[in-house]
Amino acid sequence: MPQTPHVAVVSLDDLTPLRQDLYAAIAAATDMAVLEDIRVNVLGKKGRITELMKTLGQLDADQRKAFGAALNVLKSDITDQINSKQKEFAEASLRTRLEKERLDITLSCRPQPEGRIHPISQTIDEITTLFASMGFTVAKGPDIESDHTNFTLLNIPPDHPARQMQDTFYLPQTGEHPSVLRTQTSPVQIRTMMTQKPPIRIIAPGRTYRCDYDMTHTPMFHQVEGLVIDEATHMGHLKGCLMDFLRAFFGIKDLPIRFRPSYFPFTEPSAEVDIGCSRRNGELKLGAGDDWLEILGCGMVHPNVLKNCGLDPERYQGFAFGMGIERITMLKYGIPDLRTFFEADLRWLKHYGFLPFDMPNPALKV
């Protein structure tokens, strides 16, 4: 550790030689470490100038004022000298690095790891392609909807469980109706019916939000909903459309499918759709089997929903359906935990992801 000057200081005149000696010590510092030792020995808690500051209380008022002012000037000057020397060392270090560390720009770039398409993106592409072959187009809407569009116009009553705070993310109200993060993509159907004249044939894939989190639920997930409105569509068209889609999507030509009566506020009649499967030794296998697995909900659009959107239910009718995209992705590609879709784990994506030109669904190959 360098020795800083220990000039005996008893008066203002003694500060001048102390200043000169400190300047000389700083100028003689050979590197940043030596300079830091000087700073501590001079300005630290037990440094020379700090110790002199502590003696001010022993002086009378006039002496204390003059001596204190001089010490503050000395402290400021020494600090400036140390900072200036530190800057010199930093610039010298940078010059040395620039001389030694050179980049050869003629070298080829490092190969980047091969990217993967996320399973959700892959599934949305498959769904879109299959329904496009049936004449459907894609419709989109905002993630933030009004309570009116997300619930009321869909014939969902005020006391319905979905409208409770524990099930839905409510946002600060900014307009006539409370705002929510949409709980389904059904508001896209509402917007479409209110802005387009029938015939309508759309699917609405997108993000949705509900207050859930476990192996099979996350606060944000993806849904796709479909809507057909015209003057002649009936339940038979709904069944044929969904049967063709499910068999093509899962790649099982004779996939067993059944329609089970159910209830939804926005469709009447309504049905749950199940696909055949077998569960043996903890393994789920789609296709032939003695068991059933619920896959989606559907039904004929409720007359009240048509009225709410300005359509005449005496003239128009149609069907709607909806399913979770993560759910059918997990079933098709054997992904066990829903939460892993959103953990941004590159190892998981490398395992379950797809190369840009992969065509895992034979039904989509030209």
C-alpha positions as CSV (number, residue, x, y, z in Angstrom):
1,M,0.0,0.0,0.0
2,P,1.5,3.4,-0.9
3,Q,2.5,5.8,1.8
4,T,0.7,9.1,1.6
5,P,2.4,12.2,3.0
6,H,2.1,12.7,6.8
7,V,2.8,16.4,6.9
8,A,2.1,17.8,10.3
9,V,-0.8,20.3,9.9
10,V,-1.4,22.8,12.6
11,S,-2.3,25.9,10.5
12,L,-3.5,27.1,7.2
13,D,0.1,27.5,6.0
14,D,0.7,23.8,6.5
15,L,-2.0,22.9,3.9
16,T,0.2,24.1,1.0
17,P,3.0,21.5,1.4
18,L,0.4,18.8,2.1
19,R,-1.4,19.7,-1.1
20,Q,1.9,19.5,-3.1
21,D,2.9,16.2,-1.6
22,L,-0.6,14.7,-2.3
23,Y,-0.4,16.0,-5.9
24,A,3.0,14.3,-6.3
25,A,1.7,11.0,-4.9
26,I,-1.2,11.0,-7.3
27,A,0.9,11.8,-10.3
28,A,3.3,9.0,-9.4
29,A,0.6,6.4,-9.2
30,T,1.3,3.6,-11.6
31,D,-2.1,1.9,-11.9
32,M,-5.7,2.0,-10.8
33,A,-5.1,-0.1,-7.7
34,V,-2.3,2.2,-6.4
35,L,-4.6,5.2,-7.1
36,E,-7.4,3.6,-5.2
37,D,-5.1,3.1,-2.2
38,I,-4.2,6.7,-2.2
39,R,-7.8,7.7,-2.4
40,V,-8.7,5.6,0.7
41,N,-5.6,6.8,2.6
42,V,-6.5,10.5,1.9
43,L,-10.3,10.6,1.6
44,G,-11.5,7.4,3.3
45,K,-13.1,7.2,6.8
46,K,-9.6,7.2,8.4
47,G,-7.9,9.2,5.7
48,R,-5.6,12.2,6.2
49,I,-8.1,14.9,5.2
50,T,-10.9,13.1,7.0
51,E,-8.9,13.1,10.2
52,L,-8.1,16.8,9.8
53,M,-11.9,17.5,9.5
54,K,-12.4,15.8,12.8
55,T,-10.1,18.4,14.5
56,L,-12.2,21.4,13.6
57,G,-14.2,21.0,16.7
58,Q,-11.1,21.9,18.8
59,L,-10.8,25.3,17.2
60,D,-12.5,28.6,18.0
61,A,-15.2,29.9,15.7
62,D,-13.1,32.1,13.4
63,Q,-10.3,29.5,13.0
64,R,-12.9,26.7,12.5
65,K,-14.5,28.7,9.7
66,A,-11.3,29.5,7.8
67,F,-9.6,26.1,8.3
68,G,-12.8,24.2,7.4
69,A,-13.2,26.2,4.2
70,A,-9.6,25.5,3.2
71,L,-9.9,21.8,4.0
72,N,-13.0,21.6,1.8
73,V,-11.2,23.2,-1.1
74,L,-8.3,20.8,-0.6
75,K,-10.6,17.8,-0.5
76,S,-12.3,19.0,-3.7
77,D,-9.0,19.6,-5.5
78,I,-7.6,16.2,-4.5
79,T,-10.9,14.5,-5.6
80,D,-10.6,16.2,-9.0
81,Q,-6.9,15.1,-9.3
82,I,-7.8,11.5,-8.5
83,N,-10.7,11.5,-11.0
84,S,-8.5,12.9,-13.7
85,K,-5.9,10.2,-13.0
86,Q,-8.5,7.5,-13.1
87,K,-9.7,8.8,-16.5
88,E,-6.1,8.6,-17.8
89,F,-5.8,5.0,-16.7
90,A,-9.2,4.1,-18.3
91,E,-8.2,5.7,-21.6
92,A,-4.8,4.0,-21.6
93,S,-6.5,0.7,-20.8
94,L,-8.9,1.2,-23.7
95,R,-6.1,2.1,-26.1
96,T,-4.3,-1.0,-25.1
97,R,-7.3,-3.2,-25.7
98,L,-8.0,-1.6,-29.1
99,E,-4.4,-2.3,-30.2
100,K,-4.5,-5.9,-29.0
101,E,-8.1,-7.0,-29.6
102,R,-8.9,-6.8,-33.3
103,L,-11.9,-8.2,-35.2
104,D,-11.3,-9.9,-38.5
105,I,-14.4,-8.9,-40.4
106,T,-13.4,-11.3,-43.2
107,L,-14.4,-14.3,-41.1
108,S,-17.7,-15.9,-41.9
109,C,-20.4,-15.5,-39.4
110,R,-21.2,-18.1,-36.8
111,P,-24.0,-20.5,-37.9
112,Q,-27.2,-19.8,-36.0
113,P,-29.1,-22.6,-34.4
114,E,-31.9,-23.8,-36.5
115,G,-35.2,-22.2,-35.5
116,R,-38.5,-24.0,-34.8
117,I,-42.2,-23.1,-35.4
118,H,-44.1,-23.1,-32.1
119,P,-46.7,-25.9,-31.8
120,I,-49.4,-23.3,-31.3
121,S,-48.5,-21.5,-34.5
122,Q,-48.3,-24.9,-36.4
123,T,-51.8,-25.9,-35.1
124,I,-53.3,-22.5,-36.1
125,D,-51.9,-22.9,-39.6
126,E,-53.4,-26.4,-39.8
127,I,-56.8,-25.3,-38.6
128,T,-56.8,-22.3,-40.9
129,T,-55.9,-24.4,-43.9
130,L,-58.5,-27.1,-43.2
131,F,-61.3,-24.7,-42.7
132,A,-60.2,-22.6,-45.7
133,S,-60.9,-25.6,-47.8
134,M,-64.5,-25.5,-46.6
135,G,-64.8,-21.8,-47.5
136,F,-64.1,-20.2,-44.2
137,T,-62.1,-17.0,-43.8
138,V,-60.2,-15.7,-40.8
139,A,-61.6,-12.9,-38.6
140,K,-59.8,-11.1,-35.8
141,G,-60.7,-8.8,-32.9
142,P,-59.1,-7.0,-30.0
143,D,-58.0,-8.9,-26.8
144,I,-59.7,-6.2,-24.7
145,E,-63.5,-6.2,-25.0
146,S,-66.4,-4.6,-23.3
147,D,-68.5,-6.6,-20.9
148,H,-71.4,-5.9,-23.2
149,T,-69.7,-7.5,-26.3
150,N,-68.1,-10.3,-24.4
151,F,-71.2,-11.4,-22.4
152,T,-74.4,-9.4,-22.9
153,L,-74.8,-9.7,-26.6
154,L,-73.9,-13.4,-26.4
155,N,-77.1,-13.9,-24.3
156,I,-75.0,-14.6,-21.1
157,P,-77.1,-13.4,-18.1
158,P,-75.8,-11.0,-15.5
159,D,-75.6,-13.8,-12.8
160,H,-73.7,-16.3,-15.0
161,P,-70.5,-17.6,-13.2
162,A,-68.3,-16.5,-16.1
163,R,-69.0,-12.9,-15.3
164,Q,-67.7,-13.2,-11.8
165,M,-64.4,-11.6,-10.8
166,Q,-62.8,-14.9,-9.9
167,D,-63.3,-16.2,-13.4
168,T,-62.7,-13.1,-15.6
169,F,-60.0,-10.4,-15.7
170,Y,-61.8,-7.1,-15.4
171,L,-60.0,-3.9,-16.3
172,P,-60.7,-0.2,-15.2
173,Q,-63.9,1.0,-16.9
174,T,-63.3,3.6,-19.6
175,G,-66.6,3.7,-21.4
176,E,-70.3,2.9,-20.9
177,H,-69.5,-0.8,-20.1
178,P,-66.8,-2.5,-18.0
179,S,-63.8,-3.7,-19.9
180,V,-62.5,-7.3,-19.7
181,L,-59.8,-9.4,-21.2
182,R,-61.9,-11.5,-23.6
183,T,-62.8,-14.9,-22.1
184,Q,-63.4,-16.4,-25.6
185,T,-63.1,-15.3,-29.2
186,S,-66.9,-15.1,-29.5
187,P,-66.9,-11.3,-29.5
188,V,-65.3,-11.6,-32.9
189,Q,-68.4,-13.4,-34.1
190,I,-70.5,-10.6,-32.6
191,R,-68.4,-7.9,-34.4
192,T,-68.7,-9.8,-37.6
193,M,-72.5,-10.2,-37.5
194,M,-72.9,-6.5,-36.6
195,T,-70.7,-5.3,-39.5
196,Q,-71.3,-7.9,-42.3
197,K,-74.4,-9.1,-44.0
198,P,-75.0,-12.8,-44.4
199,P,-73.9,-15.2,-45.7
200,I,-71.1,-15.3,-43.1
201,R,-68.5,-18.1,-42.8
202,I,-65.6,-17.3,-40.5
203,I,-63.2,-18.8,-38.0
204,A,-61.8,-16.6,-35.2
205,P,-58.5,-17.9,-33.7
206,G,-56.8,-15.9,-31.0
207,R,-55.7,-15.4,-27.4
208,T,-58.2,-15.6,-24.6
209,Y,-57.9,-15.1,-20.8
210,R,-59.4,-16.6,-17.7
211,C,-58.4,-16.9,-14.0
212,D,-57.0,-20.4,-14.0
213,Y,-53.6,-22.0,-13.6
214,D,-52.7,-25.7,-13.4
215,M,-51.6,-28.5,-15.7
216,T,-54.6,-28.1,-18.0
217,H,-55.4,-24.4,-17.5
218,T,-53.4,-21.2,-17.9
219,P,-54.4,-17.5,-17.5
220,M,-53.8,-17.0,-21.2
221,F,-54.6,-19.6,-23.8
222,H,-55.7,-19.8,-27.4
223,Q,-59.1,-20.6,-28.9
224,V,-60.6,-21.0,-32.3
225,E,-64.3,-20.4,-32.9
226,G,-66.3,-20.8,-36.1
227,L,-69.5,-19.2,-37.3
228,V,-71.8,-19.8,-40.2
229,I,-74.8,-17.6,-40.9
230,D,-77.1,-17.8,-43.9
231,E,-80.7,-18.7,-44.7
232,A,-80.4,-22.5,-45.1
233,T,-77.7,-23.9,-42.8
234,H,-78.9,-26.5,-40.3
235,M,-77.6,-28.9,-37.7
236,G,-76.6,-31.5,-40.3
237,H,-74.2,-29.0,-41.9
238,L,-72.7,-28.4,-38.5
239,K,-72.1,-32.1,-37.9
240,G,-70.7,-32.7,-41.3
241,C,-68.3,-29.7,-41.0
242,L,-66.9,-30.7,-37.6
243,M,-66.6,-34.4,-38.5
244,D,-64.6,-33.6,-41.6
245,F,-62.4,-31.2,-39.7
246,L,-61.6,-33.6,-36.7
247,R,-60.9,-36.6,-38.9
248,A,-58.6,-34.5,-41.1
249,F,-56.9,-32.7,-38.3
250,F,-56.1,-35.9,-36.3
251,G,-55.4,-37.9,-39.4
252,I,-57.8,-40.7,-38.5
253,K,-60.2,-41.4,-41.4
254,D,-62.6,-43.4,-39.3
255,L,-62.3,-41.4,-36.1
256,P,-65.5,-42.1,-34.0
257,I,-67.4,-38.9,-33.2
258,R,-70.5,-38.3,-31.2
259,F,-72.6,-35.2,-30.5
260,R,-73.9,-35.1,-27.0
261,P,-76.7,-32.7,-26.0
262,S,-75.5,-29.8,-23.8
263,Y,-76.3,-26.2,-22.9
264,F,-74.7,-22.9,-23.9
265,P,-76.4,-19.5,-23.5
266,F,-75.4,-18.5,-27.1
267,T,-76.6,-21.6,-29.0
268,E,-79.8,-23.6,-29.1
269,P,-79.8,-26.5,-29.5
270,S,-76.2,-27.1,-28.2
271,A,-73.9,-30.1,-28.2
272,E,-70.6,-31.3,-26.8
273,V,-68.5,-33.2,-29.3
274,D,-66.6,-36.3,-28.2
275,I,-64.1,-38.4,-30.1
276,G,-63.4,-42.1,-29.5
277,C,-60.4,-43.1,-27.6
278,S,-58.9,-45.8,-25.4
279,R,-57.3,-45.4,-22.0
280,R,-55.0,-48.3,-21.1
281,N,-52.1,-48.4,-18.7
282,G,-52.2,-44.6,-18.3
283,E,-51.9,-44.0,-22.0
284,L,-54.5,-42.2,-24.1
285,K,-54.9,-43.3,-27.7
286,L,-57.3,-41.6,-30.1
287,G,-59.4,-43.6,-32.5
288,A,-60.8,-47.1,-31.9
289,G,-61.6,-47.8,-28.3
290,D,-64.4,-48.1,-25.7
291,D,-64.1,-44.6,-24.2
292,W,-64.9,-41.0,-25.2
293,L,-63.0,-37.7,-24.9
294,E,-64.7,-34.3,-25.0
295,I,-63.1,-32.1,-27.6
296,L,-65.3,-29.0,-28.3
297,G,-68.6,-27.4,-28.0
298,C,-71.1,-26.3,-30.7
299,G,-74.7,-25.5,-31.6
300,M,-77.1,-23.5,-33.6
301,V,-76.8,-19.8,-33.0
302,H,-79.4,-18.7,-30.4
303,P,-82.2,-16.4,-31.9
304,N,-81.4,-13.8,-29.1
305,V,-77.8,-13.5,-30.3
306,L,-79.0,-12.9,-33.9
307,K,-81.5,-10.2,-32.6
308,N,-78.7,-8.6,-30.6
309,C,-76.6,-8.3,-33.7
310,G,-79.4,-6.8,-35.8
311,L,-80.2,-10.0,-37.8
312,D,-83.7,-11.3,-38.3
313,P,-83.9,-14.8,-36.7
314,E,-87.0,-15.6,-38.8
315,R,-84.8,-15.2,-41.9
316,Y,-81.3,-16.2,-40.8
317,Q,-79.9,-19.1,-38.9
318,G,-76.5,-20.8,-38.6
319,F,-74.1,-22.6,-36.3
320,A,-71.1,-21.8,-34.1
321,F,-68.4,-23.9,-32.5
322,G,-65.3,-23.4,-30.4
323,M,-62.3,-25.4,-29.2
324,G,-59.1,-24.8,-27.2
325,I,-56.1,-24.8,-29.5
326,E,-53.7,-25.9,-26.8
327,R,-56.0,-28.8,-26.0
328,I,-56.1,-30.3,-29.5
329,T,-52.4,-29.6,-29.9
330,M,-51.6,-31.6,-26.8
331,L,-53.7,-34.5,-27.9
332,K,-52.3,-34.6,-31.4
333,Y,-48.6,-34.1,-30.6
334,G,-48.4,-35.8,-27.1
335,I,-47.6,-32.7,-25.0
336,P,-48.4,-33.5,-21.4
337,D,-48.4,-30.1,-19.6
338,L,-50.2,-27.0,-20.9
339,R,-47.9,-24.6,-18.9
340,T,-44.8,-25.6,-21.0
341,F,-46.3,-23.8,-24.0
342,F,-45.5,-20.5,-22.4
343,E,-42.2,-21.1,-20.6
344,A,-40.0,-20.1,-23.5
345,D,-37.7,-23.1,-23.0
346,L,-35.7,-23.6,-26.1
347,R,-35.1,-27.3,-25.3
348,W,-38.8,-27.8,-25.2
349,L,-39.3,-25.9,-28.5
350,K,-36.5,-27.9,-30.2
351,H,-38.3,-31.1,-29.2
352,Y,-41.9,-30.2,-29.9
353,G,-41.4,-27.4,-32.5
354,F,-41.5,-27.8,-36.3
355,L,-39.2,-26.9,-39.1
356,P,-40.5,-24.2,-41.5
357,F,-41.4,-26.7,-44.2
358,D,-42.7,-29.5,-42.1
359,M,-46.1,-30.8,-43.1
360,P,-47.1,-33.2,-40.2
361,N,-50.7,-33.3,-41.4
362,P,-51.1,-35.5,-44.5
363,A,-54.5,-33.8,-45.2
364,L,-52.6,-30.5,-45.9
365,K,-50.2,-31.9,-48.5
366,V,-50.7,-30.9,-52.0
